[in-house]
Structures are given as C-alpha cells and as structure tokens.
Amino acid sequence: MDWAQISRELGALIQGEVKVSEPMRKHTSLRVGGTADLLVFPKGMADLRTILELAQDRNVPLRVIGNGTNILVPDEGLKGITVSITEGFKGIAVSGGRISIEAGRSLGSVVRTAVTKGLGGLTFAGGIPGTVGGAVVMNAGAFGADMSQVVKAVEALSFTGRLKRYRLEELGFGYRTSVFQDHEKAVITRVAIELEPASPEELRAQVREYAARRRTTQPQAESTAGSVFRNPPGDSAGRLLEEVGAKGMRIGDAQISPVHANFIVNLGRAKSAEVKALLEETRAMVEKSFGIRLEPEIVILS
Ligand SMILES: Cc1cc2nc3c(=O)[nH]c(=O)nc-3n(C[C@H](O)[C@H](O)[C@H](O)COP(=O)(O)OP(=O)(O)OC[C@H]3O[C@@H](n4cnc5c(N)ncnc54)[C@H](O)[C@@H]3O)c2cc1C
C-alpha cells in the first residue's frame, strides 16, 4: 500500500492532519511502540466520515485511539489507518446537571468544569489522564466509582458510517469494560453524563484528597499506561504482584514500578516486547503462587 499517496488523497479531502509512518511512542503515555502507517486527526464529523469511507473503500485496517493512556502499541507498529480524535471533538455543553461532551475532550477538563458548576459525581475521575471517549470504552474508574454511574447516553459512528445513539442499558458496562471493547466497531463521538448538585468547595476538597492519594500510591514522573492488570474479584492485582515480589523487576527498560506493583514504567527506551514479557512473567508468578490468572487492563494492540 502506498501510504504517502493515500495520505495526499486524504489530506486533500479533510481539514485535519494526516501523518505517515508516525512514531506511536509520541502519542502514548507509555512511550513505546512502532509507527502507524497513517495517523489521522479528524477535525469533526465530516472528516471522520471521509476517513471511515476511505478505509472501507480501500479495505484497510482501521482503529481509533484517544489520548493513548491505556494502550500498548507493538514494536512492529500499527497497520492501516489509526484515527486519533484528540485534535477535534472537544465541545462541551452544560444544561442543569446534564453535560454533553464531545469524545476527544480530556476527562480532567470535564471534572474541572463540573466542580466549577457545583456538579458532583465525577471527582473520582480527576486524575485519569484520557479522553472522555476512551473513558467510556474502558469504563474508567477510581476510588469506588466509574463512568457507568454518570454516563446516560453515547453517540458513536460505526466503522460502516452509521451514527447510533446508545442508551445506558445498551452500553454493556462492567468492571473496566463496555460494548466498545468487544463487538462494537465504532468511533465514540459524543457522551452525555448526568451529575448531581453539590458544593464546589466540597468537590474541590475531594479532588485534592484523591490527587494526594494518587501521589503517595502511584508512580508520578515516569511513563506508564495506568494499571496493567484488572483486579480479580475480591482482591487487588497490586497486592498479589507485590506478594510475589514483582516490584522493581526489570526486563530491558521496562520495570515493575517500585512504588506500585500494578504499574509498568518505561525507564527510557523500553520496547513493547519487553513490556509484554514483563507482563507475562509477573502474571505467571501470580498464577503459580495463588492460582489466579490476572487479566490485562491495558489494551494490547496488534
Ligand atoms: C498515570 C495514569 C493513571 C491512570 N489512572 C487510571 C484510573 O485511575 N482508572 C482507570 O480506569 N484508568 C486509569 N488509567 C488508564 C487510562 O487513563 C484510562 O483507561 C482512560 O480512560 C483511557 O483513555 P484514552 O483516551 O487515553 O484511551 P486510549 O488509551 O487511547 O484507548 C483506550 C481504548 O479505547 C479505545 N478508544 C479510545 N477512544 C475511542 C473512541 N472515541 N471511540 C472508540 N474507541 C475509542 C481504544 O481503541 C482503546 O481500545 C491511568 C493511566 C495513566 C497513564
């Protein structure tokens, strides 16, 4: 496939940027992985429709990413078209307790808006560094709450170009999962959440408290992709990994954080293969000692 040629064609059709052979370490918080054949940043719905149509016409692989804070990109890179919605889709509209947000907006900025407007229920998300779209896909959560408790509806454009509105009960939310992780091949474009009136001062205090708890329990300055494994029922992946002595283990430049055993940090030039090897090795250690097979929370792209 002549990606430079496709890039020129697409570049003439859309307003957003098109990058050829783009290093994905620049677009992921873990800062590993090879290049994307084409990384495209649609500015809005018209751009997005054009990209999806082209991908279908040429029969090329297609995937969408948000802020890249929960993904592991392979060293071989990403084939086909990768869509990042972080340069468009930033709108937000507040009406009473209801907030309608375009999916490329950062979750942190929505938390700040909610706090300022005196709307409670989203403070748990203050330190989650992704987009609103990514947070819905992952049903992101912390401190005993998650997105499923505030999301009311989602709008998504299927890879075949059909715009669909999903009601809460159609989103298949579970622990760190949703229908978009399984079978729904679609780009989330808009999310409606509903929050309750609350005191801005109390909300601010809560955000500060959660941030302080993160500072003392999670790696701060290093490149990570958040929790590596989901917590098994009734237990904590971090505790199990710590018990088997995983903290500080290292393969190449990938290391199990000495601060929190469920985080892998990139010490500089880590390869995706090193991250995967560390994930598999520590998973095997937990399985051997506890008979529990941990399931990855990070999305391992192929
Ligand atoms: C320091 C740190 C702390 C973290 N803390 C938490 C935490 O407390 N709780 C938690 O749950 N997570 C946490 N995470 C993980 C991560 O931030 C969340 O999962 C976040 O919601 C992912 O959003 P994103 O935009 O970065 O998605 P990405 O990582 O870009 O993508 C994640 C998945 O969503 C899909 N996707 C993204 N956007 C769209 C879209 N618009 N339409 C369709 N599919 C899409 C991608 O294909 C991929 O499968 C943390 C990560 C880091 C680095």
PDBQT file of the ligand as one rigid body, heavy atoms in Angstrom, charges set to zero:
ROOT
HETATM    1  C1  LIG A 401      -0.947   7.782  35.184  1.00  0.00    +0.000 C 
HETATM    2  C2  LIG A 401      -2.180   7.041  34.776  1.00  0.00    +0.000 A 
HETATM    3  C3  LIG A 401      -3.198   6.876  35.688  1.00  0.00    +0.000 A 
HETATM    4  C4  LIG A 401      -4.366   6.178  35.319  1.00  0.00    +0.000 A 
HETATM    5  N1  LIG A 401      -5.347   6.013  36.245  1.00  0.00    +0.000 NA
HETATM    6  C5  LIG A 401      -6.469   5.355  35.895  1.00  0.00    +0.000 A 
HETATM    7  C6  LIG A 401      -7.523   5.153  36.857  1.00  0.00    +0.000 A 
HETATM    8  O1  LIG A 401      -7.451   5.585  37.985  1.00  0.00    +0.000 OA
HETATM    9  N2  LIG A 401      -8.623   4.485  36.444  1.00  0.00    +0.000 N 
HETATM   10  C7  LIG A 401      -8.765   3.976  35.177  1.00  0.00    +0.000 A 
HETATM   11  O2  LIG A 401      -9.810   3.385  34.864  1.00  0.00    +0.000 OA
HETATM   12  N3  LIG A 401      -7.787   4.155  34.257  1.00  0.00    +0.000 NA
HETATM   13  C8  LIG A 401      -6.659   4.822  34.574  1.00  0.00    +0.000 A 
HETATM   14  N4  LIG A 401      -5.666   4.993  33.646  1.00  0.00    +0.000 N 
HETATM   15  C9  LIG A 401      -5.826   4.408  32.310  1.00  0.00    +0.000 C 
HETATM   16  C10 LIG A 401      -6.422   5.356  31.256  1.00  0.00    +0.000 C 
HETATM   17  O3  LIG A 401      -6.115   6.704  31.547  1.00  0.00    +0.000 OA
HETATM   18  C11 LIG A 401      -7.934   5.217  31.126  1.00  0.00    +0.000 C 
HETATM   19  O4  LIG A 401      -8.304   3.910  30.750  1.00  0.00    +0.000 OA
HETATM   20  C12 LIG A 401      -8.504   6.190  30.090  1.00  0.00    +0.000 C 
HETATM   21  O5  LIG A 401      -9.891   6.219  30.205  1.00  0.00    +0.000 OA
HETATM   22  C13 LIG A 401      -8.125   5.856  28.647  1.00  0.00    +0.000 C 
HETATM   23  O6  LIG A 401      -8.488   6.949  27.805  1.00  0.00    +0.000 OA
HETATM   24  P1  LIG A 401      -7.667   7.317  26.492  1.00  0.00    +0.000 P 
HETATM   25  O7  LIG A 401      -8.352   8.436  25.818  1.00  0.00    +0.000 OA
HETATM   26  O8  LIG A 401      -6.234   7.522  26.810  1.00  0.00    +0.000 OA
HETATM   27  O9  LIG A 401      -7.870   5.982  25.636  1.00  0.00    +0.000 OA
HETATM   28  P2  LIG A 401      -6.760   5.160  24.812  1.00  0.00    +0.000 P 
HETATM   29  O10 LIG A 401      -5.744   4.621  25.744  1.00  0.00    +0.000 OA
HETATM   30  O11 LIG A 401      -6.310   5.959  23.660  1.00  0.00    +0.000 OA
HETATM   31  O12 LIG A 401      -7.675   3.961  24.278  1.00  0.00    +0.000 OA
HETATM   32  C14 LIG A 401      -8.205   3.013  25.162  1.00  0.00    +0.000 C 
HETATM   33  C15 LIG A 401      -9.182   2.114  24.389  1.00  0.00    +0.000 C 
HETATM   34  O13 LIG A 401     -10.303   2.892  23.996  1.00  0.00    +0.000 OA
HETATM   35  C16 LIG A 401     -10.465   2.895  22.577  1.00  0.00    +0.000 C 
HETATM   36  N5  LIG A 401     -10.909   4.256  22.230  1.00  0.00    +0.000 N 
HETATM   37  C17 LIG A 401     -10.386   5.440  22.641  1.00  0.00    +0.000 A 
HETATM   38  N6  LIG A 401     -11.125   6.475  22.210  1.00  0.00    +0.000 NA
HETATM   39  C18 LIG A 401     -12.144   5.931  21.494  1.00  0.00    +0.000 A 
HETATM   40  C19 LIG A 401     -13.267   6.477  20.796  1.00  0.00    +0.000 A 
HETATM   41  N7  LIG A 401     -13.503   7.787  20.727  1.00  0.00    +0.000 N 
HETATM   42  N8  LIG A 401     -14.130   5.619  20.176  1.00  0.00    +0.000 NA
HETATM   43  C20 LIG A 401     -13.939   4.266  20.233  1.00  0.00    +0.000 A 
HETATM   44  N9  LIG A 401     -12.892   3.702  20.872  1.00  0.00    +0.000 NA
HETATM   45  C21 LIG A 401     -12.013   4.526  21.497  1.00  0.00    +0.000 A 
HETATM   46  C22 LIG A 401      -9.101   2.499  22.012  1.00  0.00    +0.000 C 
HETATM   47  O14 LIG A 401      -9.248   1.815  20.778  1.00  0.00    +0.000 OA
HETATM   48  C23 LIG A 401      -8.599   1.555  23.093  1.00  0.00    +0.000 C 
HETATM   49  O15 LIG A 401      -9.168   0.262  22.910  1.00  0.00    +0.000 OA
HETATM   50  C24 LIG A 401      -4.494   5.678  34.001  1.00  0.00    +0.000 A 
HETATM   51  C25 LIG A 401      -3.458   5.872  33.065  1.00  0.00    +0.000 A 
HETATM   52  C26 LIG A 401      -2.306   6.539  33.448  1.00  0.00    +0.000 A 
HETATM   53  C27 LIG A 401      -1.227   6.746  32.434  1.00  0.00    +0.000 C 
ENDROOT
TORSDOF 0
